[in-house]
Amino acid sequence: AQRVTQPEKLLSVFKGAPVELKCNYSYSGSPELFWYVQYSRQRLQLLLRHISRESIKGFTADLNKGETSFHLKKPFAQEEDSAMYYCALSGYSGGYQKVTFGTGTKLQVIP
Amino acid sequence: ETGVTQTPRHLVMGMTNKKSLKCEQHLGHNAMYWYKQSAKKPLELMFVYNFKEQTENNSVPSRFSPECPNSSHLFLHLHTLQPEDSALYLCASGDSSGNTIYFGEGSWLTVV
């Protein structure tokens, strides 16, 4: 079974403060991890994936297999970062690739 | 444009009505998904189809009936819904490797 846990429903930070959105996963194989973002009144969209090791809009996420975590970080929060963030895991289940999402964390950046 | 289109964008229906939500993708993907998004449960998987076969039903009540006639189209047939079914219904598609999935803008459903 695969599971994704995002322990925080809401994270409020001041503009310019560092941000860390937590994500932990459970999966017996080698997972692929993603972060998706949903801005107000917009569709859910991919923010970044661990295999790309990229930085998008200043966000980075490192896969830590020892701690089974994939936390999303940004050193200085901006107001436009306010959105709903979902961590997702892609793995095999029943012979098919399956994507499992966490319950999401709402990031609120206070001006 | 991400290639996943949902219609209608907004739907108001009575509890005795029968309506359908439609999803279409032009990305050549083989997997399609229905999710429900509400204030109570931010993102709840409902159904998954791979190569037109239903591979997952996440204990969804039978008043929701999915249909996948081909890899490009996915429907969600709605019948005798309850007010608590009011939510945003999201369609998504992914390739057979299942990595990145792409979402539609969603259909806002209000049951009165």
Contacts between the chains, C-beta under 8 A, distances in Angstrom:
chain1	res1	chain2	res2	distance
A	32	B	99	5.9
A	34	B	99	7.9
A	34	B	100	6.9
A	42	B	105	8.0
A	43	B	2	7.0
A	43	B	90	7.9
A	43	B	103	5.0
A	43	B	104	6.6
A	43	B	105	4.7
A	43	B	106	6.9
A	44	B	43	7.8
A	44	B	90	6.8
A	44	B	92	7.8
A	44	B	103	4.2
A	45	B	2	7.4
A	45	B	103	7.0
A	46	B	100	5.5
A	46	B	102	7.8
A	49	B	99	7.4
A	49	B	100	6.8
A	84	B	42	6.7
A	86	B	42	7.6
A	86	B	43	6.0
A	90	B	98	5.3
A	90	B	99	5.3
A	94	B	55	6.5
A	94	B	56	8.0
A	96	B	31	7.5
A	96	B	48	7.7
A	96	B	50	4.9
A	96	B	55	5.1
A	96	B	98	7.0
A	97	B	31	7.3
A	97	B	94	7.5
A	97	B	96	7.0
A	97	B	97	5.9
A	97	B	98	2.3
A	97	B	99	7.4
A	98	B	48	7.1
A	98	B	56	7.3
A	98	B	98	6.5
A	99	B	33	7.7
A	99	B	94	6.6
A	99	B	98	6.1
A	99	B	101	5.5
A	100	B	45	7.7
A	101	B	43	4.9
A	101	B	45	7.3
A	103	B	41	7.4
A	103	B	42	5.7
A	103	B	43	7.1
A	104	B	42	4.1
A	104	B	43	6.0
